[in-house]
């Protein structure tokens, strides 16, 4: 992973994008599905954040897919709650989430973060905001859209 990160000039997103494109070009759909299955029980942990970061990776990328496809899917509450409890100012900076002057306030869990103008929405929508994603259309009641 370190070598791949060096090749990407330290950009983890560049690294992930390049590797995904290489794999997609080199492997058939069946081979890609098989590779995912082969790694389902792998004890991989991200170099930063441990097992919670691995969970965040899976939950948030799963939501990236379902939100983009318009699939109404709710992430398991216990997982979303755990991830929200681990959101810190460092997490927000890492993912480029600009929530200065905003209080993220879940309307389906007892969770909030920050201070300022309230952004009220589902816990999983606010998790997406904390991970640098834009809210799905119509997701937040206060209509604040993360930059």
N, C-alpha and C positions, 0 to 999 in steps of 0.2 A: 504494500500500500504506500509506503514511503516513497519508493521509486516512482510509482504512478503519480503521486502528489508533486514530486519534483518536476516530472515531465509537464505537469499542468501549471507550473510556476506558482505552486502553493494554493491554487484555487480548487477547493474541494468540489464546487459545482462544475467547473471546467473538467475536472478529473472524472466525475460521475457521468457527465454528458459524453465525453470522449469514449469512455469504456462501454457505455450503453450502446453508442452508435457502432463501435467495433463489434460488439457481441451480436447486435441485430444484423449486421452485414455478414457475419461469419457463420451464424447458426440459423437453422430452420426454426419455424415456430414450435415444432415438436421438441427440438433440442433445447430451446429456451425454456419451455414448460418443464422439461425433464431436469434442467439445471436448477430451476427454482425448487422443484420437489426434492432433489438431491441435497439441497442446503437447508431444508425446512427445520431440521433438528440440529443444525450446526450451532455450537455454543459461541458464536461470534459476538464480540462486544466492541462497540466503537472505541476509538482511541481516546475520546473525550466523552465523559458522561456515563460510561458503563451501561448496564442493562436498561436503565431508564431511558437513555438516549436511543438505544436499539428499539425499545417500545415506541418511542416518539417517532422514529423513522418509519416504522411499520404503520402506525395509526395515521400519521399525517399524510404519508404518501397514498395510503388507502383512501383517505378523504379527498386528496387531490384528484384521484381518478373518479370517485363517485360524484363529487361536486361538478366536475367538468362534464360528466355524462348526464347530469340531472337526475341521478339515482337518489331517491330518498332513503338514505341509510343512516342509522344512528350508531356511532361507536359505542362500545360497552362503557357504561357509566364509570365503573371502577377504574378502567384504563384512562379515560379522559380526565377523571378527577386526579389520579396519580400524576399525570403529565402536567396538569395545571398547577398542582402543588409544587412542582419543580421549576416553574417559570420564574426566572430571576431577571434583574436588569441585564445581566450578562447574556442570558438566553435571548432577550429582546434585541440586544445589539448584534449578536451573532447572526440572527436571522433577518436583520434589517427592519424590524418592526418599529415604526415610529408612532409611539403612543404617548408622547410627552403631552401633558395637560389633559389626559383622558383617563377615566376610570373604567376598566373593563369589569362588567358586572353580569354574571351568569343569572339567567332567569329560571334555570332548571336544576341548579346545584347551589349550595351555599359557598360561593367563591366570588372574590373580586380582587382586583389588582390595580394599583395606581391611584391617582387623585386628579380630579378635574371634571370635565364634561363627561357625563355617563355614556357609555356605549353598552347597551343592554342587549343580550342575545343568548342563544343557546351556548352551553359550555363548549361544545365541539366547534361551533363557529368562532368563538373567542380564542380557542386553541389555535385555529388556523391563523387568526390575526397575530397571535403571539409568535407563531412560527413564520411570520413574514408574508402570509398570503392575504389577498383581498377577500373581503366578505362576499359570499354568494349574493346575487341580486335579491334584495328584500329581506336579508337575514337579520339585520339589527333593527330594533324598533326605533331607535333614535336616528337612524339613517346616516350615521357617521361612516364614512368609507376610509379605511386605512390607506395611507399613501404608499 
